[in-house]
Amino acid sequence: MAKEQGRKLVASNRKARHDYLIEDTFEAGLVLTGTEVKSLRAGRASLIDGFASEYDGEIWLENVYIPEYSQGTWTNHAARRRRKLLLNKDEIHKLIIKTREAGHTIVPLSLYFKDGRAKVEIALAKGKKQYDKRHALRERQDNREAQRAMSHRTER
């Protein structure tokens, strides 16, 4: 049987890019149980309200929803359990120092399989104020209108 190649997206957190200013991103492995992996391979997960925090010098992913495996038995996992992230020591140290600063947090951006292994892309982020969100939305709408106007001009 050939080994799985490439990247297969399972879930993404589009709202995180709206709510936070992304400063740095990291790719981390996940410590999962067998039924969690099977549930992810079925393409079911949600990163909404997920975040990462530090416990005993390790980074843990919390509040990420991976539903119970439908064919699972009593060995099924809890849907919102705390999951350990696999990062190297320098990355963990950098994240711990940055999250101690005011307004910084770690949010998951996407959950995917890379060469058959479950990975999560996490970001060191700073929360946006409401006026920043409105400004970004207005800027995106202005760019869209400008592109639309340019395309109409070239069609004529």
SULZIWO-V391844 format. One line per field, one symbol per residue. phi: phi as a letter, one per 40 degrees, with the letter a starting at -180 (. if undefined). psi: psi as a letter, one per 30 degrees, with the letter a starting at -180 (. if undefined). burial: b if it has 24 or more other C-alpha atoms within 12 Angstrom, else e. A space follows every 10 residues. Layout:
BEGIN
phi=???
psi=???
burial=???
END
This chain:
BEGIN
phi=.cccbgbbcb abbccccccb cccabbbbcb cbcccccccc ccgbaaccgc ababbfgbbb cbgccbcccc ccbccccccb ccbccbbcdc cccccccccc ccgcabbcca babbfgbcbb cbbcbbcccc cccccccccc cccccccccc cccccc
psi=kkkklakjke kliffefefl jkeklkkklk jllefeeeee ffgjlkfkgl lklkkhglkk klgkjjlkke glbfgllkeh lkkkkjllee eeeeeeeeff lkfklkkkel klkjhfkklk jlkjlkkkle feeeeeeeee eeeeeeeeee eeeff.
burial=eeeeeeeebb bbbeebbbbb bbeeebbbbb ebbebbbbbb beebbbbbeb bbbbeeebbb bbbbbbbbbe eeeeeebebe ebbbbbbeee bbebbbeebe eeebbbbbbb bbbbeebbbb bbbbbbbeee eeeeeeeeee eeeeeeeeee eeeeee
END
